[in-house]
Amino acid sequence: MQKPIAHRGPASGTKGMAASAHTLITASGIRVLENGGNACDAALAMAFVSGVVLPDMCGLGGDVFALYYDAETGKITAVNSSGPLPRNASVRKLKEAGIAVPLSDGIHSVTVPGAVDAYYAMAEKWGSLPVRELMDDAIRLCEEGFPLSAKVVRHMHTDLSRMKQYPGLAAMYLKDGKPYEAYERFRNTDLASMLRYLQENGRDGFYHGLIRDRILTCSEENGGFFAPADFEGSFCEFRDPISVSYRGMRVWQTPPVSQGIIHLEELGILSHFDPGSYGYGSAESIHLMEQAKRIAFSDRRKYFGDPAFVSNPVKEVLDENYTKRMAQQIRMDSCLEPESFLDHQPGDTTSFVCVDEKGNAVSFIHSIANTWGSCLIPEGTGFLLNNRAAGFFFAEGHPNVYAPGKRTMHTLNTWLITEEDGTLRYVGNTPGGDNQPQWNMQTVVNLLDFGMDVQQALEHAKWTGIEKNGRHILRIEEQAGEETLQQLRKMGHELEVIPPFACSGASQLIEIRKDGVRLGGSDPRGDGCAMPQI
């Protein structure tokens, strides 16, 4: 059995705190807090900046999910802001157009972006500063330039052939047909112009004005189904969060269409075991979590979809009697083989967390789905459209089947933990597509079962269950240790052992202690940091 990694200690302070996957994102959040903004203001500034410095991950063309904790009332609100397919879309039309499914990129992989609606709706509900002021850092970085992170440049290399298939994308993010150098200064004057346009025209500038028109032109030029009516109405929903009790605490998540339900079902199943009794890093504790993951993922495929189209059995799946029955399926000497746990969506997302001096908190995640999204940039806008429609299924009768005006079941999810009396204790999240509910589970177990601090909880040996050539593979970092790896193999796991910290992801975490101290952790697998307000 190994001891928890303690590479470095958490960031610490007694006022506000922010943590993200990029230092410039964190810096922007702290600057807003120092200038008198609250947690919502800081989160929105961080969202705008992340769309600039992590353009392969997120931006105006993507979606947003968040949890907001109001310190005065203790109320937690979920933000679900993902857009639907065009009303004129259908499987029949895809087939008639010769479009291969499942979708991966191009205009038919695009859903209506929900991000901008979330920015303005959140600001109206909780913000204290005008949205236009919260764009200033992003605009300055676009116009003056910023160093491209090594991770963004790595994606230019890994996706080079795909990028070259889309002239607009190649023209903006390749230089003479080749990737930029890491930390080379990059400017995006088109995006700066769009942000300035939003400063003057607000939400309507996106959904009813120039930006909508350029998205429609992009759709028409590429044979898409979008029409002006698809941008009518609201895409941001304020919902009650969902939750489970775990180790005397309450874990809160975003409800469907977010797949936060998977994270909570995993914890509900684990609540019938005691991973802590096996010790940190043990094969037994990893096996329990991985088996809970298989059951929850199987349930996702069977039951969940857009609540406007499907009745989602959230209460039933999280019921203690149900999770107990699921837990009874787990054996310590063998692996479960559910009918359908192999579906695994990649995801290139970014997330961040922030807390202000008063204790208001935001756990925020946004994405254009896969790296570079749909690979389409509406002319002159400087941002990528999402490829979120890649998350749909195409089997008739499936709860997450592709259908006009429908939102796909969404990989994005984000969480908070409170004491049972409602006092906020942890604010956390992670990017990573279908890795998210797996890594979020591991983080919560590290905190509540193994008693780790917020930095240790993110530096552990990560693992993820993935599909590879039709088989289920446990992809695990080698710092798990040879003894643990060998025991996992004996339990029936097929392993892919990868180098330390190679599991990707950039989890973020803040703890709010009862004495007023705030501790921040940031995943070493990302390029970011946690930073306190002075």
Secondary structure, 3 states (H helix, E strand, C coil): CCCCCCCCCCEEECCCEEEECEHHHHHHHHHHHHCCCCHHHHHHHHHHHHHHHCCCCCCCCCEEEEEEECCCCCCEEEEEECCCCCCCCCHHHHHHCCCCCCCCCCHHHCCCCCHHHHHHHHHHHHCCCCHHHHCHHHHHHHHHCEECCHHHHHHHHHCHHHHHCCHHHHHHHCECCECCCCCCEECCHHHHHHHHHHHHHHHHHHHCCHHHHHHHHHHHHCCCCCCHHHHCCCCEEEECCEEEEECCEEEEECCCCECHHHHHHHHHHHCCCCHHHHCCCCHHHHHHHHHHHHHHHHHHHHHCCCCCCCCCCHHHHHCHHHHHHHHCCCCCCCCCCCCCCCCCCCCCEEEEEEECCCCCEEEEEEECCCCCCCCCCCCCCCCCCCCHHHHCECCCCCCCECCCCCCCCECCCCEEEEECCCCEEEEEECCCHHHHHHHHHHHHHHHHCCCCCCCHHHHCCCEEEEEECCEEEEEEEHHHCHHHHHHHHHCCCCEEEECCCCCCCCCEEEEECCCCCEEEEECCCCECEEEECC
